[in-house]
């Protein structure tokens, strides 16, 4: 693993490799809980959603490597889970992938007096995320200014997809 680098970076590297070997996407790794009782959270995904087995298998693998490498010098808790429907957006690629989806963004500093944005992701242009905000219209948010962002459930879209699934099931019967 090489010396140096933050614990989070090393866990991310390890989780990325382990996820890729299992055909999973590593969505995000975060460390919470402070130095005394760290919590390592790993979020994974795959088309069609992750299973409980995916999570426990990856958790076991990461846990074993963490214990062997011993670079968390405290009793830690490891949580491996799916990012859920309102998954976080962490990299520019996430915004490209989810262009057209509803999302919430919060910026570090205010942009024209606004820090919270809700609307649809248009895409990425250069260093900016282009966003259609429900109240202010189209905005360009520098990626470096985004403090937190996640998808929002598009209820109407979810209903539409559920209806399509039902129709397909009925057609099969």
Buried (B, 14 or more C-beta within 10 A) or exposed (E): EEEEEEBEEBBBBBBBEBBEEEEBBBBBBBBEEEEEEBEBBBBBBBEEEBEEEBBEBBBEBBBEBBEEEEBBEEEBEBEBBBBEEEBBBBEBEBBEBBBEBBBBBEBEEEBEEEEEBBBBBBBBEEEBBBBBBEEBEEBEBBBEBBEEBBBBEBEEEEEEEEEEEEEEEEEEE
